[in-house]
């Protein structure tokens, strides 16, 4: 018998996946940051590790409902550029 596997929804594509397969995103003082250890306080959202989900997330308008905060498009684009740069360096 296997244990419970938490499922989360991607902020980019809206697809659902096990939590361990996704990147956690948190909003802190008006900007987005990655939470690789999933230890930061507050509300978090999740993104697939796929750059197409990142760009879809950057293009979206309006509030990020799972974070319960408004994040403008420029802040989203800056965040996506940051995580894309980190992914290239790994």
BALO-122758 format. One line per field, with one value per residue (C-alpha): z, x, y; residue in three letters. Coordinates in Angstrom, 1 decimal, decimal comma. Example, Ala and Ser with C-alpha at 12.3 -4.5 7.8 and 13.67 -1.06 7.14 Angstrom:
2
zz: 7,8;7,1 $
xx: 12,3;13,7 $
yy: -4,5;-1,1 $
type: ALA;SER $
***
This chain:
90
zz: 0,0;-1,0;1,0;0,2;-2,7;-2,5;-5,9;-6,8;-9,8;-12,0;-12,1;-15,7;-17,6;-15,0;-15,1;-12,0;-10,8;-7,6;-5,4;-5,6;-9,4;-9,2;-8,2;-5,2;-5,7;-2,8;-2,8;-0,3;0,0;-3,5;-5,5;-6,3;-5,2;-5,5;-2,4;-3,3;0,3;0,6;4,0;3,5;5,3;3,7;0,7;-2,1;-5,7;-7,9;-11,5;-13,6;-14,3;-18,0;-19,5;-21,5;-18,2;-16,9;-20,0;-19,8;-16,1;-17,1;-19,8;-17,5;-16,2;-12,9;-9,4;-8,6;-6,8;-5,0;-3,6;-2,8;-4,1;-7,2;-9,1;-12,2;-15,5;-15,2;-11,8;-13,3;-16,3;-14,1;-11,9;-15,0;-16,3;-13,0;-12,8;-16,4;-15,7;-12,7;-14,8;-17,4;-14,7;-13,3 $
xx: 0,0;1,5;1,2;-0,6;0,9;0,0;-1,1;-0,7;-1,8;0,8;0,5;1,5;-0,4;-3,0;-2,0;-1,9;1,1;2,7;4,1;7,6;7,7;7,0;8,9;7,4;7,0;6,4;5,7;7,8;7,7;6,2;8,5;8,5;11,2;11,8;11,5;13,5;13,4;9,7;10,3;9,4;6,4;3,3;1,3;3,0;2,2;3,8;5,2;6,3;10,0;9,2;10,2;6,9;5,0;7,2;6,5;2,8;2,9;4,8;2,2;-0,9;-2,7;-4,3;-3,9;-2,1;-5,0;-3,0;-0,6;-3,5;-1,5;-1,3;1,9;2,4;3,6;7,1;7,7;6,6;8,9;11,8;11,2;11,0;14,3;15,8;14,8;15,7;19,2;19,5;18,3;21,0;23,7;22,7 $
yy: 0,0;3,4;6,6;9,8;11,8;15,6;16,9;20,6;22,7;24,5;28,3;28,3;25,6;24,7;21,0;18,9;16,9;15,5;18,2;16,7;17,3;21,0;24,1;26,1;29,8;32,3;36,0;38,0;41,8;42,2;40,0;36,3;33,8;30,1;28,0;24,9;23,6;24,3;25,9;29,6;30,8;32,1;31,0;29,3;28,3;25,7;25,6;22,7;22,5;23,2;26,6;26,7;26,8;29,6;31,8;31,1;32,2;35,4;36,3;35,9;38,9;39,6;38,2;35,0;33,4;30,7;33,4;35,8;38,7;40,8;40,3;42,5;41,1;42,8;41,1;37,8;38,2;39,1;36,0;33,8;35,2;34,5;30,9;30,3;31,6;29,3;26,4;27,1;27,2;23,8 $
type: UNK;UNK;UNK;UNK;UNK;UNK;UNK;UNK;UNK;UNK;UNK;UNK;UNK;UNK;UNK;UNK;UNK;UNK;UNK;UNK;UNK;UNK;UNK;UNK;UNK;UNK;UNK;UNK;UNK;UNK;UNK;UNK;UNK;UNK;UNK;UNK;UNK;UNK;UNK;UNK;UNK;UNK;UNK;UNK;UNK;UNK;UNK;UNK;UNK;UNK;UNK;UNK;UNK;UNK;UNK;UNK;UNK;UNK;UNK;UNK;UNK;UNK;UNK;UNK;UNK;UNK;UNK;UNK;UNK;UNK;UNK;UNK;UNK;UNK;UNK;UNK;UNK;UNK;UNK;UNK;UNK;UNK;UNK;UNK;UNK;UNK;UNK;UNK;UNK;UNK $
***
